[in-house]
Amino acid sequence: MVSYIEGSLTSWLSNLSPEMRWLNPNGTGGRRGSPTSPMRSPDAIRVAAGLDRPIGDIYPAYIYIVYNTTLILLHRPYIVGAAGSPTAAQSNTICTGSGRAITDIAQGLEIARCSYVVNRFALYALLQAGVIHAMNAVYDKRGTEVAMEYYTRTVKILEGFLACAAYSGGVAEGIKVTNTPIGFL
């Protein structure tokens, strides 16, 4: 069932009109994945992702944020439920790529230029990406450094979002942001 849903999502994404497509920072079209360097500056990501456009043209980035969030929600239960199995490894790879894509896209967005409704979706997506980065930082000893870098970037984006009172709508009071994933305390 998961592969059917994922296939349908991928088919939908590939059939988007050209103006609704987003080119991610590593130049791989709409595919999820990590940048060639996790230490990219926000300005470099904005330019590479094509986000230096008028406000109405940034919505393709949000389509990809929602797409990657959906993949995380679809695959995350299998990371824990089938721990140590090939299914868990595949689901973790998908979640990791999607979490990195969300962080990369969000880092390139200018919160002040985005609408309140769209930013609420970005907040949820960033929280989901942060969970994946934190899990990888704690449980994947080979990728801890990269996972911590993505986790730190995600937290900084969240802090920026929450600092913008016009868009956070009181969410800041309900969320305590820390740069230390659970298990590193």
C-alpha positions as CSV (number, residue, x, y, z in Angstrom):
1,M,0.0,0.0,0.0
2,V,2.8,2.4,0.9
3,S,4.5,1.9,-2.5
4,Y,1.2,2.5,-4.3
5,I,0.6,5.8,-2.4
6,E,4.2,6.9,-3.0
7,G,4.0,6.0,-6.7
8,S,0.8,8.0,-7.0
9,L,2.4,11.0,-5.3
10,T,5.5,10.8,-7.5
11,S,3.3,10.5,-10.6
12,W,1.3,13.6,-9.5
13,L,4.5,15.5,-8.9
14,S,6.0,14.6,-12.3
15,N,2.8,15.8,-14.0
16,L,3.0,19.3,-12.6
17,S,3.1,22.0,-15.1
18,P,6.6,23.5,-15.7
19,E,5.8,26.7,-13.8
20,M,4.9,24.7,-10.7
21,R,8.1,22.7,-10.7
22,W,10.9,23.5,-8.3
23,L,14.6,22.9,-9.0
24,N,16.3,21.9,-5.8
25,P,19.7,23.2,-4.7
26,N,21.7,20.3,-6.1
27,G,20.1,20.6,-9.5
28,T,18.2,17.3,-9.5
29,G,14.8,18.7,-10.6
30,G,11.9,17.8,-8.2
31,R,13.6,14.8,-6.7
32,R,14.3,14.8,-3.0
33,G,17.8,14.7,-1.7
34,S,20.6,16.5,0.0
35,P,22.7,19.4,-1.3
36,T,26.2,18.6,-2.4
37,S,27.4,20.6,0.7
38,P,25.2,20.8,3.8
39,M,26.9,24.1,4.7
40,R,25.2,26.2,2.0
41,S,24.4,29.8,2.8
42,P,20.7,30.9,2.7
43,D,21.5,33.2,-0.2
44,A,23.2,30.4,-2.2
45,I,20.2,28.2,-1.6
46,R,17.7,30.9,-2.7
47,V,19.6,31.5,-5.9
48,A,20.1,27.8,-6.7
49,A,16.5,27.0,-5.9
50,G,15.2,29.8,-8.0
51,L,13.5,31.4,-5.0
52,D,14.8,34.9,-5.9
53,R,11.6,35.6,-7.7
54,P,8.4,37.6,-7.0
55,I,6.3,36.5,-4.1
56,G,3.8,34.6,-6.2
57,D,6.5,32.5,-7.8
58,I,7.7,30.9,-4.5
59,Y,4.7,28.6,-4.2
60,P,6.3,25.8,-6.1
61,A,8.7,25.5,-3.2
62,Y,5.8,24.9,-0.9
63,I,4.4,22.2,-3.1
64,Y,7.7,20.4,-2.7
65,I,7.7,21.0,1.0
66,V,4.3,19.5,1.3
67,Y,5.3,16.6,-1.0
68,N,8.3,15.8,1.2
69,T,6.3,16.1,4.4
70,T,3.8,13.6,3.0
71,L,6.7,11.2,2.3
72,I,7.9,11.5,5.8
73,L,4.5,10.9,7.3
74,L,4.1,7.9,5.0
75,H,7.4,6.3,5.8
76,R,8.2,7.3,9.4
77,P,6.1,4.6,11.0
78,Y,8.2,1.9,9.3
79,I,11.5,3.2,10.6
80,V,10.6,2.2,14.1
81,G,8.1,-0.5,13.4
82,A,10.6,-2.6,11.3
83,A,13.8,-1.5,13.0
84,G,16.9,-3.2,11.5
85,S,15.0,-4.5,8.5
86,P,15.5,-3.6,4.8
87,T,12.1,-1.9,4.9
88,A,13.2,0.3,7.8
89,A,16.5,1.2,6.0
90,Q,14.6,2.1,2.9
91,S,12.0,4.2,4.8
92,N,14.8,5.9,6.7
93,T,16.6,6.8,3.5
94,I,13.4,8.3,2.1
95,C,12.6,10.2,5.3
96,T,16.2,11.5,5.5
97,G,16.2,12.7,1.9
98,S,12.8,14.4,2.4
99,G,13.8,16.0,5.7
100,R,16.9,17.4,4.1
101,A,14.9,18.7,1.1
102,I,12.5,20.4,3.5
103,T,15.3,22.1,5.4
104,D,17.1,23.2,2.2
105,I,13.9,24.7,0.7
106,A,12.8,26.4,3.9
107,Q,16.3,27.8,4.5
108,G,16.0,29.6,1.1
109,L,12.6,31.1,1.8
110,E,12.2,34.6,3.3
111,I,9.6,34.3,6.0
112,A,8.7,37.9,5.8
113,R,7.7,37.6,2.2
114,C,5.5,34.5,2.6
115,S,1.8,34.4,3.6
116,Y,0.6,33.4,7.1
117,V,-1.2,30.3,5.8
118,V,1.8,29.0,3.8
119,N,4.1,29.6,6.8
120,R,1.8,27.4,9.0
121,F,2.4,24.5,6.5
122,A,6.1,25.3,6.6
123,L,6.2,25.2,10.4
124,Y,4.6,21.7,10.5
125,A,7.0,20.5,7.7
126,L,10.0,21.8,9.6
127,L,8.9,20.1,12.8
128,Q,8.6,16.8,10.9
129,A,12.0,17.3,9.3
130,G,13.5,18.2,12.7
131,V,12.2,14.9,14.1
132,I,13.9,12.9,11.3
133,H,17.2,14.9,11.7
134,A,17.1,14.3,15.5
135,M,16.4,10.6,15.1
136,N,19.3,10.3,12.7
137,A,21.6,12.2,15.0
138,V,20.9,9.9,17.8
139,Y,20.6,6.5,16.1
140,D,22.7,6.7,12.9
141,K,26.3,6.8,14.2
142,R,27.7,7.0,10.7
143,G,25.7,10.1,9.8
144,T,25.6,11.9,13.1
145,E,27.6,14.9,12.0
146,V,25.5,15.6,8.9
147,A,22.3,14.9,10.8
148,M,23.3,17.4,13.5
149,E,24.1,20.0,10.9
150,Y,20.7,19.6,9.4
151,Y,19.1,19.6,12.8
152,T,20.9,22.8,13.7
153,R,19.9,24.4,10.4
154,T,16.2,23.4,11.0
155,V,16.2,24.8,14.5
156,K,17.6,28.1,13.2
157,I,14.9,28.3,10.6
158,L,12.2,27.5,13.2
159,E,13.6,30.2,15.5
160,G,13.4,32.7,12.7
161,F,9.8,31.7,12.0
162,L,8.8,31.8,15.6
163,A,10.5,35.2,16.1
164,C,8.2,36.6,13.4
165,A,5.1,37.2,15.7
166,A,3.0,38.3,12.7
167,Y,3.2,34.7,11.3
168,S,3.7,32.5,14.3
169,G,0.3,33.3,15.8
170,G,1.3,32.4,19.4
171,V,2.9,29.2,18.4
172,A,6.2,30.3,19.9
173,E,4.8,30.0,23.4
174,G,3.8,26.4,22.8
175,I,7.2,25.3,21.4
176,K,10.5,25.3,23.2
177,V,13.3,25.1,20.6
178,T,16.6,23.6,21.6
179,N,19.7,22.8,19.6
180,T,20.1,19.5,21.3
181,P,18.2,16.5,20.1
182,I,16.7,14.1,22.7
183,G,19.5,11.7,23.7
184,F,22.2,14.3,23.5
185,L,21.1,16.0,26.7
